[in-house]
Amino acid sequence: MEKEQKILLAEDDENLGMLLSEYLQAKGYATDLMPNGEEAYNAFVAKKYDICIFDVMMPKKDGFTLAKEIRMLNAEVPIIFLTAKTMKEDILQGFKVGADDYLAKPFSMEELLLRIEAILRRTIGASVTQEVYVLGKFKFDTQKQQLIKGDKVIKLTTKESELLKLLCANANKVLERNIALKTIWVDDNYFNARSMDVYITKLRKHLKDDPTVEIINVHGKGYKLVM
């Protein structure tokens, strides 16, 4: 393996979690084991992973909710669900929230490994972090933190750039307020929420020269970058 791939494993069964983690580490995968969905979400925000493996039934945040929130941050990272649930409705729910594969307990670790390898063969190299977004008449360079329209260059602050990048990654979809706050400000408290509103206002001013690009409020949910 040319590069050590990183796995985020969320499993509340301590014995199974340790067994899987040690097995995957032995097979050459850097594996972070989290005991619940909340800690797994925080880990995903803090680090980059090549694939996620989530138990469905977990405390604090179940696997389906966790996958849905992670899909708001990254639409491409592969997700495998581990579950004792084998009802058709549960399997369909897993795929609806963005699962790439579904493994019912009990399962063999060799089968899990083969599924991981198959998914990574399809995805590694295919997903490249987008560095430039086209927003109507604007180009948004995420690396330089610049909004460019013709000869006009607007230098964005780090927070403005992070927020606009998150909106771009979810273009024409609702970006939930708590997801944005936890991703950029870590905490979704009142003061950070007010701060985010200020940055949304700044971004709107930057984009006002092109009426085809708009950041709208979605009442009770969050914001949507409409193009």
C-alpha positions in Angstrom: 0.0 0.0 0.0 1.6 3.2 -1.2 -0.1 5.5 1.3 -1.6 4.4 4.7 -5.4 4.9 4.3 -7.3 6.3 7.3 -10.4 4.7 8.6 -12.9 6.3 11.0 -14.6 3.4 13.0 -17.6 4.2 15.2 -18.7 1.2 17.3 -20.1 1.3 20.8 -19.5 -2.4 21.6 -16.1 -2.0 23.2 -14.9 -5.6 22.6 -16.0 -5.6 18.9 -14.6 -2.1 18.4 -11.2 -3.1 19.7 -11.1 -6.3 17.8 -12.0 -4.5 14.5 -9.6 -1.7 15.2 -6.6 -4.0 15.9 -7.4 -6.2 12.9 -7.6 -3.2 10.5 -4.4 -1.7 12.0 -2.7 -5.0 11.4 -3.8 -4.9 7.8 -2.1 -1.5 7.3 -5.0 0.9 7.9 -4.7 3.8 10.3 -7.9 3.3 12.3 -9.5 5.8 14.8 -12.0 4.0 17.0 -14.8 6.1 18.5 -17.4 4.8 21.0 -20.3 6.9 19.9 -21.7 8.9 17.0 -21.0 12.3 18.6 -17.3 11.6 19.1 -17.1 10.2 15.6 -18.5 13.4 14.1 -16.0 15.5 16.0 -13.2 13.3 14.8 -14.4 13.6 11.2 -14.5 17.4 11.5 -10.9 17.4 12.9 -9.2 15.0 10.5 -9.4 13.6 6.9 -10.5 10.0 6.5 -10.5 7.8 3.4 -13.5 5.6 4.6 -15.9 5.5 7.5 -17.4 2.4 9.2 -20.3 3.1 11.4 -22.4 0.9 13.7 -26.1 1.9 13.3 -27.2 1.6 17.0 -25.0 3.9 19.0 -25.5 6.3 21.9 -25.5 10.1 21.6 -25.8 9.9 17.8 -27.0 6.9 15.8 -25.2 5.8 12.7 -27.9 7.1 10.3 -27.8 10.6 11.8 -24.0 10.6 11.8 -23.9 9.6 8.2 -26.4 12.3 7.2 -24.4 15.0 9.0 -21.1 13.8 7.5 -22.7 13.9 4.0 -23.3 17.6 4.6 -19.6 18.0 5.1 -18.3 15.6 2.5 -20.5 14.0 -0.2 -17.8 11.6 -1.4 -16.2 9.8 1.6 -17.3 6.2 1.5 -19.5 4.9 4.4 -20.1 1.3 5.4 -22.8 0.5 8.0 -22.4 -2.4 10.5 -25.7 -3.4 12.0 -27.8 -6.2 13.5 -30.7 -4.7 11.7 -31.5 -6.7 8.5 -35.0 -5.5 7.8 -35.5 -4.1 4.3 -36.6 -0.7 5.6 -33.4 -0.3 7.6 -31.2 -1.3 4.7 -33.0 1.2 2.4 -32.7 3.9 5.1 -29.0 3.3 5.2 -28.6 3.8 1.5 -30.8 6.8 1.5 -28.5 8.6 4.0 -25.5 7.8 1.8 -24.2 4.4 2.6 -21.8 2.7 0.1 -22.2 -0.7 1.7 -24.1 -2.5 4.5 -22.8 -5.4 6.5 -25.1 -7.4 8.8 -23.8 -8.7 12.2 -22.4 -11.2 12.7 -19.9 -10.9 9.9 -16.3 -12.1 9.2 -13.5 -9.5 9.4 -12.2 -10.9 6.2 -15.4 -10.0 4.4 -15.3 -6.5 5.9 -11.7 -6.1 4.7 -12.6 -7.2 1.1 -15.5 -4.7 1.0 -13.2 -1.9 2.3 -10.6 -2.8 -0.4 -13.2 -2.9 -3.1 -14.6 0.5 -2.2 -11.2 2.1 -1.9 -10.1 0.8 -5.3 -13.1 2.7 -6.8 -12.7 5.9 -4.8 -9.0 6.6 -4.1 -7.8 8.9 -6.8 -11.2 9.5 -8.1 -12.1 12.0 -5.4 -10.0 15.1 -5.4 -10.7 18.0 -3.1 -12.1 20.8 -5.2 -10.0 23.9 -5.1 -11.8 26.3 -7.4 -15.6 26.8 -7.6 -17.4 28.7 -10.3 -20.2 30.9 -8.8 -21.9 32.6 -11.7 -19.5 35.3 -12.8 -17.2 34.6 -9.9 -14.4 32.1 -9.4 -13.7 31.1 -5.8 -10.2 29.9 -5.2 -10.3 28.1 -1.9 -6.5 27.8 -1.5 -5.8 31.5 -2.0 -9.1 32.5 -0.3 -10.1 34.8 -3.1 -13.3 35.6 -5.0 -12.4 36.7 -8.5 -14.6 38.5 -11.0 -12.7 39.7 -14.0 -10.0 42.0 -12.8 -11.6 42.4 -9.4 -10.1 40.2 -6.6 -11.8 40.0 -3.2 -9.5 38.6 -0.4 -11.6 36.6 2.0 -10.9 36.1 5.7 -10.3 32.5 6.8 -13.8 32.2 8.3 -15.4 33.7 5.2 -13.6 31.3 3.0 -14.4 28.2 5.2 -18.1 29.2 5.2 -18.3 29.8 1.5 -16.5 26.5 0.8 -19.1 24.7 2.9 -21.9 26.5 1.1 -20.3 25.6 -2.3 -19.9 21.9 -1.3 -23.7 21.9 -0.6 -24.7 24.2 -3.5 -28.5 24.3 -4.1 -29.0 22.3 -0.9 -29.8 23.4 2.6 -26.7 23.8 4.8 -28.0 23.2 8.3 -26.9 25.9 10.8 -25.7 23.5 13.5 -23.6 21.6 10.9 -21.9 24.8 9.7 -21.3 26.1 13.3 -19.8 22.8 14.6 -17.6 22.5 11.5 -16.2 26.0 11.5 -16.7 27.3 15.0 -16.7 23.9 16.8 -19.5 25.0 19.1 -23.1 26.0 18.0 -23.7 28.4 20.9 -25.6 31.7 20.6 -22.5 33.9 20.2 -21.0 31.8 17.4 -24.5 31.7 15.7 -24.5 35.5 15.7 -21.0 35.6 14.4 -21.9 33.3 11.5 -24.9 35.6 10.6 -22.4 38.4 10.3 -20.2 36.4 7.9 -23.2 35.4 5.8 -24.0 39.1 5.5 -20.4 39.8 4.4 -20.5 37.0 1.8 -23.8 38.4 0.4 -22.1 41.8 -0.1 -19.2 40.2 -1.9 -21.5 38.3 -4.2 -24.0 41.1 -4.8 -22.6 42.0 -8.3 -24.1 38.8 -9.7 -27.8 38.4 -9.1 -27.7 34.8 -10.3 -25.9 33.8 -7.1 -27.7 34.2 -3.8 -27.4 32.9 -0.2 -30.9 32.5 1.1 -32.2 31.9 4.6 -34.2 28.6 5.0 -36.4 29.3 8.1 -35.6 27.1 11.0 -33.0 25.1 9.2 -30.0 27.1 7.8 -28.8 28.6 4.5 -28.8 27.7 0.9 -26.4 28.8 -1.8 -28.6 29.1 -4.9 -27.1 29.3 -8.3 
